Amino acid sequence: MSAPRTLRTGALATAIGAALLLGVSSGTSQAADGRIGVRETVCAQDLYVRTDPGGAWMGTLYHGQTFLVESKQSGWAYGFAYGDINRHGWVQDGWFC
């Protein structure tokens, strides 16, 4: 009889660390990529808005706030962050409803 399969603690910690580094928290499993020209709703609990892809933090969008996707590049979306931020910036793509 084989031992039950378990997720290695190191792998889980790495995955959680990567999500925290990118500034996202999963609010639901329904998250999807943003569509250019569409004002998307944030499905993550929080999503960091940055000055450029992977750049400096300039604000946070929260679950239910919106982001108008104007362009995309290598897993990042550029556009206008509504809500408390109200300015252009970059967010990690894939966290929209």
LUMDOFI-705987 format. One record per residue (C-alpha): x, y, z. Coordinates in nm, 3 decimals. Each point is the difference from the previous one (the first is absolute). Layout:
! LUMDOFI-705987
<node xx="X" yy="Y" zz="Z"/>
...
END
This chain:
! LUMDOFI-705987
<node xx="0.000" yy="0.000" zz="0.000"/>
<node xx="0.142" yy="0.338" zz="-0.093"/>
<node xx="0.013" yy="0.300" zz="0.230"/>
<node xx="-0.258" yy="0.274" zz="-0.056"/>
<node xx="0.112" yy="0.285" zz="-0.224"/>
<node xx="0.060" yy="0.331" zz="0.171"/>
<node xx="0.103" yy="0.344" zz="-0.118"/>
<node xx="0.352" yy="0.075" zz="0.112"/>
<node xx="0.012" yy="0.289" zz="0.243"/>
<node xx="0.283" yy="0.162" zz="-0.196"/>
<node xx="-0.201" yy="-0.001" zz="-0.323"/>
<node xx="-0.301" yy="0.152" zz="0.175"/>
<node xx="0.213" yy="0.269" zz="0.161"/>
<node xx="0.156" yy="0.081" zz="-0.337"/>
<node xx="-0.342" yy="0.037" zz="-0.164"/>
<node xx="-0.131" yy="0.221" zz="0.279"/>
<node xx="0.318" yy="0.209" zz="-0.005"/>
<node xx="-0.030" yy="0.053" zz="-0.376"/>
<node xx="-0.361" yy="0.118" zz="0.036"/>
<node xx="0.096" yy="0.240" zz="0.278"/>
<node xx="0.295" yy="0.132" zz="-0.198"/>
<node xx="-0.226" yy="0.075" zz="-0.295"/>
<node xx="-0.253" yy="0.162" zz="0.229"/>
<node xx="-0.305" yy="-0.212" zz="-0.055"/>
<node xx="-0.230" yy="-0.202" zz="0.221"/>
<node xx="-0.247" yy="-0.240" zz="-0.151"/>
<node xx="-0.356" yy="0.096" zz="0.079"/>
<node xx="-0.154" yy="-0.264" zz="-0.225"/>
<node xx="0.092" yy="-0.268" zz="-0.249"/>
<node xx="-0.189" yy="0.186" zz="-0.274"/>
<node xx="0.285" yy="0.241" zz="-0.075"/>
<node xx="0.074" yy="0.059" zz="-0.369"/>
<node xx="0.224" yy="0.202" zz="-0.230"/>
<node xx="-0.100" yy="0.358" zz="-0.077"/>
<node xx="-0.134" yy="0.095" zz="-0.342"/>
<node xx="0.138" yy="0.306" zz="-0.178"/>
<node xx="-0.254" yy="0.282" zz="-0.010"/>
<node xx="-0.209" yy="-0.147" zz="0.282"/>
<node xx="-0.047" yy="0.144" zz="0.349"/>
<node xx="0.064" yy="-0.317" zz="0.202"/>
<node xx="-0.102" yy="-0.075" zz="0.360"/>
<node xx="0.275" yy="-0.119" zz="0.238"/>
<node xx="-0.069" yy="-0.354" zz="0.128"/>
<node xx="0.308" yy="-0.017" zz="0.226"/>
<node xx="-0.028" yy="0.123" zz="0.359"/>
<node xx="0.263" yy="0.259" zz="-0.088"/>
<node xx="0.206" yy="0.082" zz="-0.307"/>
<node xx="0.301" yy="0.232" zz="0.000"/>
<node xx="0.018" yy="0.276" zz="-0.259"/>
<node xx="0.359" yy="0.067" zz="-0.107"/>
<node xx="0.192" yy="0.266" zz="-0.194"/>
<node xx="0.109" yy="-0.262" zz="-0.257"/>
<node xx="-0.009" yy="-0.384" zz="-0.024"/>
<node xx="0.151" yy="-0.119" zz="0.329"/>
<node xx="0.087" yy="0.361" zz="0.088"/>
<node xx="-0.064" yy="0.216" zz="0.304"/>
<node xx="-0.331" yy="-0.025" zz="0.184"/>
<node xx="-0.229" yy="0.300" zz="-0.043"/>
<node xx="-0.328" yy="-0.125" zz="0.147"/>
<node xx="-0.230" yy="-0.294" zz="0.055"/>
<node xx="-0.324" yy="-0.100" zz="-0.170"/>
<node xx="-0.235" yy="-0.207" zz="0.216"/>
<node xx="-0.254" yy="-0.269" zz="-0.085"/>
<node xx="-0.286" yy="0.154" zz="-0.196"/>
<node xx="0.189" yy="0.311" zz="-0.114"/>
<node xx="0.061" yy="0.047" zz="-0.371"/>
<node xx="0.288" yy="0.038" zz="-0.246"/>
<node xx="-0.028" yy="0.107" zz="-0.365"/>
<node xx="0.241" yy="-0.219" zz="-0.197"/>
<node xx="0.167" yy="0.208" zz="-0.275"/>
<node xx="0.288" yy="-0.232" zz="-0.096"/>
<node xx="0.172" yy="-0.322" zz="0.109"/>
<node xx="0.361" yy="-0.114" zz="0.015"/>
<node xx="0.153" yy="-0.328" zz="0.127"/>
<node xx="-0.261" yy="-0.079" zz="0.266"/>
<node xx="-0.060" yy="0.363" zz="0.097"/>
<node xx="-0.286" yy="0.236" zz="-0.085"/>
<node xx="0.032" yy="0.378" zz="-0.039"/>
<node xx="-0.293" yy="0.230" zz="0.048"/>
<node xx="-0.198" yy="0.225" zz="0.230"/>
<node xx="-0.057" yy="-0.111" zz="0.360"/>
<node xx="-0.330" yy="0.131" zz="0.136"/>
<node xx="-0.093" yy="0.006" zz="0.369"/>
<node xx="0.238" yy="0.163" zz="0.247"/>
<node xx="0.285" yy="0.021" zz="-0.253"/>
<node xx="-0.151" yy="0.174" zz="-0.305"/>
<node xx="0.314" yy="-0.005" zz="-0.211"/>
<node xx="0.173" yy="-0.203" zz="-0.270"/>
<node xx="0.226" yy="-0.289" zz="0.091"/>
<node xx="0.083" yy="-0.367" zz="-0.043"/>
<node xx="-0.156" yy="-0.303" zz="0.173"/>
<node xx="0.071" yy="-0.371" zz="-0.026"/>
<node xx="-0.243" yy="-0.144" zz="-0.256"/>
<node xx="-0.224" yy="-0.294" zz="0.086"/>
<node xx="-0.177" yy="0.138" zz="0.308"/>
<node xx="-0.321" yy="0.132" zz="-0.156"/>
<node xx="-0.353" yy="-0.146" zz="0.019"/>
END
